Amino acid sequence: MGNADWSLDHLEHDLLDGFALLGGAERSGGLAAGESAALADGVLRCMSGALQKVSESLEIQAGLRRDLAALREELRQSRDGRAALEAAQDKRLRELEAEVAALRQEREGLERALDDLSGTVRQLPPERFLAYPLVLRSPQGDFLGITDKSAQPMCLADFLLLVERGGAPARDRVVGSLWERHGQAWCLTLSISDAGRKRCLTLESEPCRTPSNNQVALLTRLMVDGAPAPQEYMLQMFRQLRDSLQE
């Protein structure tokens, strides 16, 4: 608008100079009487048309500026609204994650309370613990699943059934078992008498959660006839024990 005002002022000044020049030419005889007025009238008509077009152009420019300002405001409000929506969604997601963590902690607390109650009453591990997959941990810290000869995951209940039944049903097998609670761990001592051969096994396991959030029974100690199995050979010895029971 500043440039347009300056142009109009400049144009008005040039018109006044032009009219003065026409008047001087008529007085000096350079133009006949009335010719300067006719020329000035023609110039005014032309300039009136030009001024009309300038005025229309300025109105169009003003309208475009208003539209541009409105679009900018709409875009700003849209960005602010989207940011607010994303912030609300993030907040709700954090709240849900906190609720899930609290529920999981509460559930684990109830499970521990039930386990304590079960152990106090029966001195036996809960059935839920017996159904956890039985795993070992390698010296490198990896979780290694224990399977039967069919490559199916084995739990403590499966192992107890294997010990009690053995391989051939005709065998005369007597199994005595004793459970002991050591904090969160359960220690199982098995005395096996089979065809005159006696064997004593001790397995200590505890509930554990793997990095993939699976609940398992971690075998932490294995003793065969009073001799502890070294950590690095525990998996091999357990497999040998399993194979001998499945013969």
Summary of the structure (lengths in Angstrom):
residues: 247
radius of gyration: 48.7
end to end distance: 101.5
largest distance: 153.2
contacts: 592
relative contact order: 0.07
helix: 58%
strand: 23%
